[in-house]
Amino acid sequence: MGEGGVERSGGCGKLAAVGRRPSRRAPARAAAPGTEAIDIRTSDGWSLRADVREPAGPPVGVAVLAHAMMARRTEFDRPAGAGLVTTLVARGWRVIAFDFRGHGDSGPGAGEGGRYGYDDFVTRDLPAVHEFARSRLRRRRPVVLVGHSLGGHVGLAAQGLERVSFDGIACVAAGIWLRDLEPSPARWLVKRAALAGMVAVARRVGRFPARLLRLGSDDETRAYVEDFERFARTGAWTSADGTLDYLAALARVRVPVLQMVSDGDRLACTPECGARFVARCRGAHEVVRVTAADDGGPAPDHMGLVTGGRAAKAWDRVEAWMRRLASGGGAGAVAS
């Protein structure tokens, strides 16, 4: 079946367990009405859970949703029934939201013996999901990645390395913590201290306990956390063995790229850092900056851009950018 082997249910029911899901893991979340639950097999045999939602009519394109660090695919369905998945499906997009390995229903998780690092997401997980997304198309339609934080920079790295070939990449607060991308010396010290603390905890506990610390829905492995500390300490965004240079690969990203950032994101991906990051891409790159919530209140924070339901106007602009790709007219210009 190639890199992205697939097992599926006959509609919206549960799938038989495949891949690396141990028997002690809690049952997978029941699929929402109108959702097809899919297990996508990676080249190294890991089973990734994905939800596929179809629009009422022929799709204008495929939107692949890749979640953030310490999160899972359900972030795109918040608020429940009114999240990004629902919005995109209502506007004619086939939506594929998936869990990276070790997250959500793509277990085992970090607390269950799961072992993974950052490189697995770039070289194995996203390529398998991309192949699956392409396989579902019967006519030429654009396949666009919508990547939140981790999902965005993994997508750009994989695109630059030619492991995937998306027609456009819409990043949401995506950026790597590198000194060259951080204009504030004070904020850089905070980032280094935060990473040092995360590594210290992960080495003591054996993983980073995001759930216990109320920092996210999913824990991360020690190896994964150490990858991010290495990026910051060395200034080199590379694979663990040094053979893949993800930062250099950005210069080979020629498809349109959009970055949505928020003034309410004070650390993870500030507007300045987000703009500097996508400026490394060779193709057209644009920035949508959220300066206030839809109701005029403070701009959403890092997770709130996706989960808070308070940035609908900005998402309208992102979807319009995606639709221009679908119409064949290019992404066009989106004012920041």
C-alpha contacts under 8 A as a table, 3 or more apart, distances in Angstrom:
res1	aa1	res2	aa2	distance
1	M	4	G	6.54
1	M	5	G	4.89
1	M	6	V	7.76
2	G	5	G	6.26
2	G	43	S	7.63
3	E	41	R	7.15
3	E	42	T	5.64
3	E	43	S	4.81
3	E	127	P	7.51
3	E	128	A	5.45
3	E	131	E	7.27
4	G	40	I	5.71
4	G	41	R	5.13
4	G	42	T	5.39
4	G	43	S	6.93
4	G	127	P	7.71
4	G	128	A	4.25
4	G	129	V	6.54
4	G	131	E	5.96
4	G	132	F	5.86
5	G	40	I	5.56
5	G	41	R	4.58
5	G	42	T	6.89
5	G	128	A	7.86
5	G	132	F	7.93
6	V	38	I	6.86
6	V	39	D	5.58
6	V	40	I	4.55
6	V	41	R	5.88
6	V	132	F	7.78
7	E	15	L	7.47
7	E	38	I	6.04
7	E	39	D	5.19
7	E	40	I	6.66
8	R	15	L	5.96
8	R	36	E	7.70
8	R	37	A	6.26
8	R	38	I	4.62
8	R	39	D	6.17
9	S	12	C	6.64
9	S	13	G	5.86
9	S	14	K	6.20
9	S	15	L	5.18
9	S	16	A	7.95
9	S	36	E	7.15
9	S	37	A	6.41
9	S	38	I	6.96
10	G	13	G	6.88
11	G	35	T	7.48
11	G	36	E	5.45
11	G	37	A	7.55
12	C	31	A	5.93
12	C	32	A	7.36
12	C	33	P	6.73
12	C	34	G	6.66
12	C	35	T	5.55
12	C	36	E	4.86
12	C	37	A	6.20
13	G	30	A	7.44
13	G	31	A	6.77
13	G	36	E	7.69
13	G	37	A	7.20
14	K	28	A	7.74
14	K	30	A	6.84
14	K	31	A	7.34
14	K	37	A	6.89
15	L	37	A	6.97
15	L	38	I	7.25
15	L	39	D	7.57
17	A	21	R	6.61
18	V	21	R	6.55
18	V	39	D	7.61
18	V	47	S	6.37
19	G	41	R	7.23
19	G	45	G	6.12
19	G	46	W	5.26
19	G	47	S	4.64
20	R	45	G	7.67
20	R	46	W	5.76
20	R	47	S	6.25
20	R	107	G	6.43
20	R	108	P	6.36
21	R	25	R	6.91
21	R	47	S	7.60
21	R	106	S	7.18
21	R	107	G	5.16
21	R	108	P	5.50
22	P	25	R	5.68
22	P	107	G	7.55
22	P	108	P	6.49
25	R	107	G	7.67
25	R	108	P	7.36
28	A	105	D	5.71
29	R	105	D	7.54
31	A	35	T	5.86
31	A	36	E	7.07
31	A	37	A	6.32
31	A	51	D	7.47
32	A	35	T	5.44
34	G	53	R	6.45
34	G	54	E	7.55
35	T	51	D	6.13
35	T	52	V	5.59
35	T	53	R	5.00
35	T	54	E	7.64
36	E	51	D	5.69
36	E	52	V	5.02
36	E	53	R	6.54
37	A	49	R	7.26
37	A	50	A	5.99
37	A	51	D	4.79
37	A	52	V	6.44
38	I	49	R	5.86
38	I	50	A	5.11
38	I	51	D	6.13
38	I	52	V	7.35
39	D	47	S	5.86
39	D	48	L	5.38
39	D	49	R	4.66
39	D	50	A	6.14
40	I	47	S	5.55
40	I	48	L	5.02
40	I	49	R	6.42
40	I	50	A	7.23
40	I	128	A	6.97
40	I	129	V	6.82
40	I	132	F	7.45
41	R	45	G	5.76
41	R	46	W	5.64
41	R	47	S	4.64
41	R	48	L	6.29
41	R	128	A	7.00
42	T	45	G	5.18
42	T	46	W	5.30
42	T	47	S	6.48
42	T	48	L	7.50
42	T	124	R	5.95
42	T	125	D	6.07
42	T	128	A	5.40
43	S	46	W	7.55
43	S	124	R	6.28
43	S	128	A	7.34
44	D	124	R	7.40
46	W	101	R	7.18
46	W	106	S	7.95
47	S	101	R	7.57
47	S	106	S	6.11
47	S	107	G	7.83
48	L	98	F	6.94
48	L	99	D	6.11
48	L	100	F	6.51
48	L	101	R	6.19
48	L	105	D	7.39
48	L	106	S	4.71
48	L	107	G	7.97
48	L	125	D	7.65
49	R	98	F	5.70
49	R	99	D	5.75
49	R	105	D	5.75
49	R	106	S	5.33
50	A	96	I	6.47
50	A	97	A	5.51
50	A	98	F	3.99
50	A	99	D	6.45
51	D	95	V	7.89
51	D	96	I	5.64
51	D	97	A	5.35
51	D	98	F	6.31
52	V	94	R	7.21
52	V	95	V	5.69
52	V	96	I	4.64
52	V	97	A	6.74
53	R	85	V	7.95
53	R	89	V	6.83
53	R	94	R	5.80
53	R	95	V	5.19
53	R	96	I	6.63
54	E	59	P	7.45
54	E	89	V	6.47
54	E	93	W	7.09
54	E	94	R	4.76
54	E	95	V	6.66
55	P	58	P	6.98
55	P	59	P	6.20
55	P	89	V	4.99
55	P	90	A	6.32
55	P	91	R	7.56
55	P	92	G	5.11
55	P	93	W	5.97
55	P	94	R	5.92
56	A	90	A	7.73
56	A	92	G	7.16
57	G	92	G	6.91
58	P	92	G	7.29
59	P	62	V	7.23
59	P	92	G	5.23
59	P	93	W	5.17
59	P	94	R	5.70
60	V	92	G	5.66
60	V	93	W	5.61
60	V	94	R	7.68
60	V	141	R	6.63
60	V	142	P	7.78
60	V	323	R	7.62
60	V	326	A	6.13
61	G	92	G	7.66
61	G	93	W	5.42
61	G	94	R	6.27
61	G	141	R	4.95
61	G	142	P	4.99
61	G	143	V	5.96
61	G	144	V	7.62
61	G	326	A	6.21
62	V	93	W	5.70
62	V	94	R	4.77
62	V	95	V	5.87
62	V	96	I	7.43
62	V	133	A	7.15
62	V	141	R	7.24
62	V	142	P	6.30
62	V	143	V	4.68
62	V	144	V	6.14
63	A	88	L	7.98
63	A	93	W	6.43
63	A	94	R	6.17
63	A	95	V	4.87
63	A	96	I	6.23
63	A	143	V	6.01
63	A	144	V	4.98
63	A	145	L	5.83
63	A	146	V	6.61
64	V	95	V	6.01
64	V	96	I	4.81
64	V	97	A	5.95
64	V	98	F	7.96
64	V	130	H	7.82
64	V	133	A	7.49
64	V	143	V	7.28
64	V	144	V	6.19
64	V	145	L	4.81
64	V	146	V	5.95
65	L	73	R	7.58
65	L	76	F	7.67
65	L	95	V	7.29
65	L	96	I	6.07
65	L	97	A	4.64
65	L	98	F	6.73
65	L	145	L	6.17
65	L	146	V	4.92
65	L	147	G	5.89
65	L	148	H	7.91
65	L	151	G	7.81
66	A	73	R	7.05
66	A	97	A	6.53
66	A	98	F	6.43
66	A	99	D	7.43
66	A	100	F	7.79
66	A	145	L	7.37
66	A	146	V	6.30
66	A	147	G	4.68
66	A	148	H	6.25
66	A	150	L	7.78
66	A	151	G	4.50
66	A	152	G	7.24
67	H	71	A	6.38
67	H	72	R	5.73
67	H	73	R	5.62
67	H	75	E	7.10
67	H	76	F	7.75
67	H	98	F	7.71
67	H	99	D	7.20
67	H	100	F	7.77
67	H	147	G	6.26
67	H	148	H	5.30
67	H	149	S	7.25
67	H	150	L	6.68
67	H	151	G	5.21
68	A	71	A	5.41
68	A	72	R	7.07
68	A	147	G	7.65
68	A	148	H	5.18
68	A	149	S	5.01
68	A	150	L	4.67
68	A	151	G	5.70
69	M	149	S	7.08
69	M	150	L	5.45
69	M	151	G	7.97
70	M	103	H	7.74
70	M	210	A	6.53
70	M	215	L	7.41
70	M	216	G	4.96
70	M	217	S	5.94
70	M	218	D	4.65
70	M	219	D	5.85
70	M	220	E	6.47
71	A	75	E	7.02
71	A	103	H	6.98
71	A	104	G	7.65
71	A	216	G	5.78
71	A	217	S	5.22
71	A	218	D	5.45
72	R	75	E	6.12
72	R	98	F	7.74
72	R	99	D	5.53
72	R	100	F	7.50
72	R	103	H	5.75
72	R	104	G	5.16
72	R	217	S	7.13
72	R	218	D	7.17
73	R	76	F	6.08
73	R	77	D	7.91
73	R	97	A	5.71
73	R	98	F	5.36
73	R	99	D	5.26
73	R	104	G	7.07
74	T	77	D	5.26
74	T	78	R	7.16
75	E	78	R	5.72
75	E	306	V	7.04
75	E	307	T	5.99
76	F	83	G	5.72
76	F	84	L	5.29
76	F	85	V	5.81
76	F	97	A	7.71
76	F	306	V	6.52
76	F	307	T	6.71
77	D	80	A	5.37
77	D	81	G	6.30
77	D	82	A	6.73
77	D	83	G	4.33
77	D	84	L	6.11
77	D	85	V	5.80
77	D	86	T	7.18
77	D	307	T	7.56
78	R	81	G	6.97
78	R	82	A	6.41
78	R	83	G	4.52
78	R	84	L	7.43
78	R	306	V	7.54
78	R	307	T	4.91
78	R	308	G	7.01
78	R	309	G	7.30
79	P	82	A	5.28
79	P	83	G	5.18
79	P	307	T	6.26
79	P	308	G	6.71
79	P	309	G	6.32
80	A	83	G	6.23
81	G	86	T	6.37
82	A	85	V	7.83
82	A	86	T	5.78
82	A	87	T	6.88
82	A	309	G	7.73
83	G	86	T	5.57
83	G	87	T	6.37
83	G	306	V	7.72
83	G	307	T	7.04
83	G	309	G	6.88
84	L	87	T	4.98
84	L	88	L	6.10
84	L	306	V	7.19
85	V	88	L	5.41
85	V	89	V	6.19
85	V	95	V	6.61
85	V	97	A	7.92
86	T	89	V	5.26
86	T	90	A	6.09
87	T	90	A	5.26
87	T	91	R	6.45
88	L	91	R	5.11
88	L	92	G	6.55
88	L	93	W	5.43
88	L	94	R	7.75
88	L	95	V	7.12
88	L	319	E	7.59
89	V	92	G	5.25
89	V	93	W	4.83
89	V	94	R	6.11
89	V	95	V	6.49
90	A	93	W	7.31
96	I	133	A	7.49
98	F	129	V	7.94
99	D	102	G	7.97
99	D	103	H	5.68
99	D	104	G	5.81
99	D	105	D	6.63
99	D	106	S	5.77
100	F	103	H	5.64
100	F	104	G	7.86
100	F	106	S	6.44
100	F	121	F	6.79
100	F	125	D	6.49
101	R	106	S	5.01
101	R	107	G	6.26
101	R	108	P	7.76
101	R	109	G	7.66
101	R	116	Y	7.55
101	R	121	F	7.57
101	R	125	D	7.18
102	G	105	D	7.92
102	G	106	S	5.59
102	G	107	G	4.75
102	G	108	P	5.42
102	G	109	G	4.01
102	G	110	A	6.02
102	G	114	G	6.05
102	G	115	R	7.68
102	G	116	Y	7.42
102	G	220	E	7.72
103	H	106	S	5.48
103	H	107	G	6.18
103	H	108	P	7.82
103	H	109	G	5.87
103	H	218	D	6.01
103	H	219	D	7.85
104	G	107	G	6.86
104	G	109	G	7.81
104	G	218	D	7.08
106	S	109	G	7.60
107	G	114	G	6.99
108	P	111	G	7.83
108	P	112	E	5.49
108	P	113	G	6.43
108	P	114	G	4.79
109	G	112	E	5.16
109	G	113	G	6.65
109	G	114	G	4.95
109	G	218	D	7.73
109	G	219	D	7.22
109	G	220	E	7.81
110	A	113	G	5.79
110	A	114	G	4.80
110	A	115	R	6.72
110	A	207	R	6.35
110	A	219	D	5.80
110	A	220	E	5.47
110	A	221	T	5.03
111	G	114	G	6.99
111	G	207	R	6.95
111	G	219	D	6.92
111	G	221	T	7.96
114	G	221	T	7.58
115	R	221	T	6.65
115	R	223	A	7.87
116	Y	120	D	6.40
116	Y	221	T	6.78
116	Y	223	A	6.87
116	Y	224	Y	6.65
117	G	120	D	5.70
117	G	121	F	7.51
117	G	221	T	7.41
117	G	223	A	5.50
117	G	224	Y	4.36
117	G	227	D	7.10
118	Y	121	F	5.63
118	Y	122	V	6.96
118	Y	224	Y	5.56
118	Y	227	D	6.60
118	Y	239	S	7.84
119	D	122	V	5.21
119	D	123	T	5.99
119	D	124	R	7.89
119	D	239	S	5.92
119	D	240	A	7.27
120	D	123	T	5.42
120	D	124	R	5.23
120	D	125	D	6.33
121	F	124	R	5.73
121	F	125	D	4.78
121	F	126	L	6.00
121	F	154	V	6.73
122	V	125	D	6.48
122	V	126	L	6.00
122	V	127	P	7.37
122	V	154	V	5.43
122	V	155	G	7.15
122	V	157	A	6.69
122	V	158	A	5.31
122	V	163	R	7.92
123	T	126	L	7.00
123	T	127	P	6.49
123	T	158	A	6.77
123	T	163	R	6.68
124	R	127	P	5.59
124	R	128	A	6.26
125	D	128	A	5.37
125	D	129	V	6.45
126	L	129	V	5.12
126	L	130	H	5.97
126	L	154	V	7.85
126	L	155	G	7.25
126	L	158	A	7.55
126	L	164	V	7.53
127	P	130	H	5.04
127	P	131	E	6.11
127	P	158	A	7.61
127	P	163	R	5.87
127	P	164	V	5.51
128	A	131	E	5.19
128	A	132	F	6.31
129	V	132	F	5.04
129	V	133	A	6.15
130	H	133	A	5.06
130	H	134	R	6.28
130	H	164	V	6.38
130	H	165	S	7.82
130	H	166	F	7.69
131	E	134	R	5.23
131	E	135	S	6.17
131	E	164	V	7.89
132	F	135	S	5.00
132	F	136	R	6.59
133	A	136	R	5.54
133	A	137	L	7.27
133	A	143	V	7.30
134	R	137	L	5.62
134	R	143	V	7.21
135	S	138	R	7.95
137	L	140	R	6.88
137	L	141	R	7.07
141	R	326	A	6.63
142	P	166	F	7.68
142	P	167	D	5.69
142	P	168	G	7.93
142	P	325	L	6.89
142	P	326	A	5.65
143	V	166	F	5.56
143	V	167	D	5.59
143	V	168	G	7.24
144	V	166	F	5.64
144	V	167	D	5.64
144	V	168	G	4.97
144	V	169	I	5.73
144	V	170	A	7.35
144	V	322	M	7.33
145	L	152	G	7.91
145	L	155	G	7.26
145	L	166	F	6.57
145	L	168	G	6.50
145	L	169	I	4.79
145	L	170	A	6.03
145	L	171	C	7.95
146	V	151	G	7.61
146	V	152	G	6.94
146	V	169	I	6.11
146	V	170	A	4.74
146	V	171	C	5.89
146	V	172	V	7.40
147	G	150	L	7.06
147	G	151	G	4.08
147	G	152	G	3.80
147	G	153	H	7.52
147	G	155	G	6.96
147	G	169	I	7.45
147	G	170	A	6.31
147	G	171	C	4.96
147	G	172	V	6.02
147	G	174	A	7.53
148	H	151	G	5.00
148	H	152	G	5.31
148	H	171	C	5.96
148	H	172	V	4.53
148	H	173	A	6.30
148	H	174	A	6.24
148	H	306	V	7.84
149	S	152	G	5.28
149	S	153	H	6.62
149	S	171	C	7.14
149	S	172	V	5.87
149	S	173	A	5.14
149	S	174	A	3.89
149	S	175	G	6.56
149	S	269	C	7.98
150	L	153	H	5.56
150	L	154	V	5.99
150	L	174	A	6.42
150	L	175	G	7.84
151	G	154	V	5.28
151	G	155	G	6.05
151	G	171	C	7.83
151	G	174	A	7.57
152	G	155	G	5.10
152	G	156	L	6.36
152	G	169	I	7.60
152	G	170	A	7.31
152	G	171	C	4.78
152	G	172	V	6.65
152	G	173	A	7.84
152	G	174	A	5.17
152	G	175	G	7.78
153	H	156	L	5.06
153	H	157	A	6.11
153	H	171	C	7.66
153	H	174	A	5.64
153	H	175	G	6.16
153	H	176	I	7.19
154	V	157	A	5.20
154	V	158	A	6.12
155	G	158	A	5.16
155	G	159	Q	6.01
155	G	169	I	7.41
156	L	159	Q	5.06
156	L	160	G	6.08
156	L	169	I	7.48
156	L	250	L	6.53
156	L	253	V	6.97
157	A	160	G	5.22
157	A	161	L	6.22
157	A	246	Y	5.19
157	A	247	L	7.41
157	A	249	A	6.20
157	A	250	L	6.47
158	A	161	L	5.11
158	A	162	E	6.13
158	A	163	R	5.11
158	A	164	V	5.83
159	Q	162	E	4.97
159	Q	163	R	5.97
159	Q	164	V	5.09
159	Q	165	S	5.93
159	Q	166	F	7.13
159	Q	249	A	7.98
159	Q	252	R	7.94
159	Q	253	V	6.15
160	G	163	R	7.68
160	G	246	Y	7.53
160	G	249	A	4.42
160	G	250	L	5.39
160	G	251	A	7.13
160	G	252	R	4.88
160	G	253	V	4.83
161	L	164	V	7.79
161	L	246	Y	7.57
161	L	249	A	5.82
161	L	252	R	7.63
162	E	165	S	6.53
166	F	169	I	6.83
166	F	255	V	7.63
167	D	255	V	6.06
167	D	256	P	7.42
167	D	325	L	7.66
168	G	255	V	5.44
168	G	256	P	5.04
168	G	257	V	5.90
168	G	322	M	7.68
168	G	325	L	7.45
169	I	255	V	7.47
169	I	256	P	6.57
169	I	257	V	4.91
169	I	258	L	6.40
170	A	257	V	5.81
170	A	258	L	4.69
170	A	259	Q	6.01
170	A	260	M	7.68
170	A	318	V	7.45
171	C	174	A	5.70
171	C	257	V	7.36
171	C	258	L	5.87
171	C	259	Q	4.63
171	C	260	M	6.19
172	V	259	Q	5.74
172	V	260	M	4.78
172	V	261	V	6.37
172	V	305	L	7.64
173	A	259	Q	6.76
173	A	260	M	5.87
173	A	261	V	5.02
173	A	262	S	7.55
173	A	268	A	7.75
173	A	269	C	5.35
173	A	270	T	7.64
173	A	274	G	6.30
173	A	302	H	6.74
174	A	259	Q	7.34
174	A	269	C	6.45
174	A	274	G	6.33
174	A	277	F	7.97
175	G	268	A	7.86
175	G	269	C	5.93
175	G	273	C	6.89
175	G	274	G	5.70
175	G	277	F	5.95
176	I	181	L	7.96
176	I	231	F	7.99
176	I	237	W	7.86
176	I	277	F	7.63
177	W	181	L	7.16
177	W	182	E	7.42
177	W	191	K	7.44
177	W	228	F	7.76
177	W	231	F	7.18
177	W	232	A	5.75
178	L	181	L	5.43
178	L	182	E	6.56
178	L	231	F	6.71
178	L	232	A	5.10
178	L	235	G	5.59
178	L	236	A	7.77
178	L	237	W	7.91
179	R	182	E	5.22
179	R	183	P	7.84
179	R	188	W	6.86
179	R	232	A	6.89
179	R	235	G	6.50
180	D	183	P	7.54
180	D	235	G	7.65
181	L	273	C	5.58
181	L	276	R	5.95
181	L	277	F	6.54
182	E	185	P	7.49
182	E	187	R	7.64
182	E	188	W	6.46
182	E	272	E	7.75
182	E	273	C	5.73
183	P	272	E	7.56
183	P	273	C	7.44
184	S	187	R	5.23
184	S	188	W	6.15
185	P	188	W	5.02
185	P	189	L	6.40
186	A	189	L	5.27
186	A	190	V	6.56
187	R	190	V	5.03
187	R	191	K	6.25
187	R	267	L	7.26
188	W	191	K	5.03
188	W	192	R	6.21
189	L	192	R	5.18
189	L	193	A	6.11
190	V	193	A	5.10
190	V	194	A	6.05
191	K	194	A	5.05
191	K	195	L	6.22
191	K	267	L	7.67
192	R	195	L	5.23
192	R	196	A	6.11
192	R	229	E	7.70
192	R	232	A	7.01
192	R	233	R	7.76
193	A	196	A	5.06
193	A	197	G	6.14
194	A	197	G	5.14
194	A	198	M	6.22
195	L	198	M	5.00
195	L	199	V	6.18
195	L	225	V	7.84
195	L	228	F	7.42
195	L	229	E	5.58
196	A	199	V	5.23
196	A	200	A	6.17
196	A	229	E	6.89
197	G	200	A	5.09
197	G	201	V	6.23
198	M	201	V	5.23
198	M	202	A	6.08
198	M	208	F	6.70
198	M	225	V	6.98
199	V	202	A	4.99
199	V	203	R	6.04
199	V	208	F	7.69
199	V	222	R	7.12
199	V	225	V	6.13
199	V	226	E	6.09
199	V	229	E	7.33
200	A	203	R	5.29
200	A	204	R	6.29
201	V	204	R	5.15
201	V	205	V	6.00
201	V	206	G	7.95
201	V	207	R	7.53
201	V	208	F	6.34
202	A	205	V	5.23
202	A	206	G	5.18
202	A	207	R	4.33
202	A	208	F	4.47
202	A	209	P	7.51
202	A	221	T	7.41
202	A	222	R	5.17
202	A	225	V	7.43
203	R	206	G	5.23
203	R	207	R	6.78
203	R	222	R	6.44
204	R	207	R	7.91
205	V	208	F	7.10
205	V	209	P	7.79
206	G	221	T	7.41
206	G	222	R	6.13
207	R	219	D	7.01
207	R	220	E	5.93
207	R	221	T	4.63
207	R	222	R	4.66
208	F	219	D	5.61
208	F	220	E	5.10
208	F	221	T	6.11
208	F	222	R	6.35
208	F	225	V	7.35
209	P	212	L	5.43
209	P	213	L	6.30
209	P	218	D	7.86
209	P	219	D	4.94
209	P	220	E	6.95
210	A	213	L	5.12
210	A	214	R	5.90
210	A	215	L	4.93
210	A	216	G	5.22
210	A	217	S	6.84
210	A	218	D	6.06
210	A	219	D	4.74
210	A	220	E	7.17
211	R	214	R	4.93
211	R	215	L	6.15
211	R	216	G	5.48
211	R	217	S	5.42
211	R	218	D	5.92
211	R	219	D	6.11
212	L	215	L	7.78
213	L	216	G	7.91
214	R	217	S	7.69
216	G	219	D	7.43
220	E	224	Y	6.53
220	E	225	V	6.87
221	T	224	Y	5.24
221	T	225	V	6.45
222	R	225	V	5.26
222	R	226	E	6.12
223	A	226	E	5.07
223	A	227	D	6.22
224	Y	227	D	5.12
224	Y	228	F	6.86
225	V	228	F	5.41
225	V	229	E	6.51
226	E	229	E	5.02
226	E	230	R	6.07
227	D	230	R	5.11
227	D	231	F	6.35
227	D	240	A	7.17
228	F	231	F	5.08
228	F	232	A	6.50
229	E	232	A	5.29
229	E	233	R	6.03
230	R	233	R	5.06
230	R	234	T	5.85
230	R	235	G	7.81
230	R	236	A	7.71
231	F	234	T	5.63
231	F	235	G	5.47
231	F	236	A	5.23
231	F	237	W	5.03
231	F	238	T	7.29
232	A	235	G	5.27
232	A	236	A	7.36
236	A	245	D	7.77
236	A	247	L	7.50
237	W	245	D	6.37
237	W	246	Y	5.65
237	W	247	L	5.61
238	T	241	D	7.91
238	T	242	G	5.63
238	T	243	T	7.30
238	T	244	L	5.47
238	T	245	D	4.47
238	T	246	Y	5.34
238	T	247	L	7.17
239	S	242	G	5.07
239	S	243	T	6.27
239	S	244	L	5.14
239	S	245	D	6.66
239	S	246	Y	7.45
240	A	243	T	7.91
241	D	244	L	7.75
242	G	245	D	7.04
245	D	248	A	5.48
245	D	249	A	6.28
246	Y	249	A	4.92
246	Y	250	L	6.73
247	L	250	L	5.55
247	L	251	A	7.84
248	A	251	A	5.89
248	A	252	R	7.72
249	A	252	R	5.31
249	A	253	V	7.01
250	L	253	V	5.26
250	L	280	R	5.78
250	L	281	C	4.80
250	L	282	R	7.05
251	A	254	R	7.77
251	A	280	R	5.92
251	A	281	C	4.81
251	A	282	R	4.86
252	R	281	C	6.82
252	R	282	R	6.02
253	V	281	C	5.37
253	V	282	R	5.54
253	V	283	G	6.18
254	R	281	C	6.93
254	R	282	R	5.22
254	R	283	G	3.92
254	R	284	A	7.23
255	V	283	G	5.51
255	V	284	A	6.99
256	P	283	G	5.79
256	P	284	A	4.92
256	P	285	H	5.91
256	P	330	G	7.93
256	P	331	A	6.54
257	V	278	V	7.34
257	V	281	C	7.93
257	V	283	G	7.29
257	V	284	A	6.25
257	V	285	H	4.65
257	V	286	E	6.45
258	L	278	V	7.89
258	L	285	H	5.59
258	L	286	E	4.81
258	L	287	V	5.77
258	L	288	V	7.43
258	L	318	V	7.80
259	Q	274	G	6.94
259	Q	275	A	7.24
259	Q	278	V	7.02
259	Q	285	H	7.64
259	Q	286	E	6.21
259	Q	287	V	4.76
259	Q	288	V	6.16
260	M	287	V	5.81
260	M	288	V	4.67
260	M	289	R	5.90
260	M	290	V	7.45
260	M	314	A	7.93
260	M	318	V	7.97
261	V	265	D	7.49
261	V	269	C	7.30
261	V	270	T	6.89
261	V	271	P	5.27
261	V	274	G	6.61
261	V	287	V	7.33
261	V	288	V	6.31
261	V	289	R	4.98
261	V	290	V	6.13
262	S	265	D	5.42
262	S	270	T	6.91
262	S	271	P	6.09
262	S	289	R	5.55
262	S	290	V	4.52
262	S	291	T	6.17
262	S	299	A	6.24
262	S	300	P	6.48
262	S	301	D	6.81
262	S	302	H	7.46
262	S	305	L	7.45
263	D	266	R	6.96
263	D	270	T	6.83
263	D	271	P	6.42
263	D	289	R	7.34
263	D	290	V	6.23
263	D	291	T	5.36
263	D	292	A	7.54
263	D	299	A	5.82
263	D	300	P	7.54
263	D	301	D	7.70
264	G	291	T	7.63
264	G	298	P	6.81
264	G	299	A	4.68
264	G	300	P	5.08
264	G	301	D	4.49
264	G	302	H	7.18
265	D	268	A	6.45
265	D	269	C	6.12
265	D	270	T	5.38
265	D	271	P	7.66
265	D	300	P	7.07
265	D	301	D	4.50
265	D	302	H	4.93
266	R	269	C	7.11
266	R	270	T	5.56
266	R	301	D	7.49
267	L	270	T	5.86
268	A	302	H	6.70
269	C	272	E	8.00
269	C	273	C	5.92
269	C	274	G	5.73
269	C	302	H	7.25
270	T	273	C	5.28
270	T	274	G	6.08
271	P	274	G	5.12
271	P	275	A	6.12
271	P	289	R	6.90
272	E	275	A	5.30
272	E	276	R	6.26
273	C	276	R	5.13
273	C	277	F	6.13
274	G	277	F	5.16
274	G	278	V	6.59
275	A	278	V	5.61
275	A	279	A	6.16
275	A	287	V	6.53
276	R	279	A	5.14
276	R	280	R	6.99
277	F	280	R	5.83
277	F	281	C	7.97
278	V	281	C	5.52
278	V	285	H	6.45
279	A	282	R	7.78
279	A	285	H	6.68
281	C	284	A	7.73
281	C	285	H	7.13
286	E	333	A	7.27
286	E	334	V	6.63
286	E	335	A	7.96
286	E	336	S	7.68
287	V	334	V	7.42
287	V	335	A	7.48
287	V	336	S	5.49
288	V	314	A	7.20
288	V	318	V	7.97
288	V	334	V	7.01
288	V	335	A	6.65
288	V	336	S	4.32
289	R	336	S	5.19
290	V	293	A	7.40
290	V	299	A	6.36
290	V	300	P	7.89
290	V	311	A	7.58
290	V	314	A	6.76
291	T	298	P	7.68
291	T	299	A	5.48
292	A	295	D	7.84
292	A	296	G	5.62
292	A	297	G	5.81
292	A	298	P	5.10
292	A	299	A	3.91
292	A	300	P	7.27
293	A	296	G	5.20
293	A	297	G	5.12
293	A	298	P	5.67
293	A	299	A	4.67
293	A	300	P	6.22
293	A	310	R	5.31
293	A	311	A	5.72
294	D	297	G	7.25
294	D	310	R	5.43
294	D	311	A	5.71
294	D	312	A	6.77
294	D	313	K	6.55
295	D	310	R	7.39
300	P	303	M	7.68
300	P	304	G	4.93
300	P	305	L	5.46
300	P	308	G	7.29
300	P	310	R	6.88
300	P	311	A	7.19
301	D	304	G	4.92
301	D	305	L	6.27
302	H	305	L	6.00
303	M	306	V	5.82
303	M	307	T	6.06
303	M	308	G	7.52
304	G	307	T	4.84
304	G	308	G	4.37
304	G	309	G	7.40
304	G	310	R	7.48
305	L	308	G	6.30
305	L	309	G	7.56
305	L	310	R	7.29
305	L	311	A	6.09
306	V	309	G	6.97
306	V	311	A	7.79
308	G	311	A	7.50
309	G	312	A	6.39
311	A	314	A	5.44
311	A	315	W	6.40
312	A	315	W	4.96
312	A	316	D	6.15
313	K	316	D	5.05
313	K	317	R	6.69
314	A	317	R	5.19
314	A	318	V	6.41
315	W	318	V	4.85
315	W	319	E	6.05
316	D	319	E	5.22
316	D	320	A	6.13
317	R	320	A	4.99
317	R	321	W	6.25
317	R	334	V	7.31
318	V	321	W	5.08
318	V	322	M	6.34
319	E	322	M	4.90
319	E	323	R	6.05
320	A	323	R	4.97
320	A	324	R	6.32
321	W	324	R	5.28
321	W	325	L	6.72
321	W	331	A	5.25
321	W	332	G	7.03
321	W	334	V	7.25
322	M	325	L	5.19
322	M	326	A	6.46
322	M	331	A	6.78
323	R	326	A	4.81
323	R	327	S	6.17
323	R	331	A	7.90
324	R	327	S	5.04
324	R	328	G	6.42
324	R	329	G	5.58
324	R	330	G	5.60
324	R	331	A	5.13
324	R	332	G	7.03
325	L	328	G	5.30
325	L	329	G	6.12
325	L	330	G	4.90
325	L	331	A	5.23
326	A	329	G	7.70
327	S	330	G	7.61
329	G	332	G	7.46
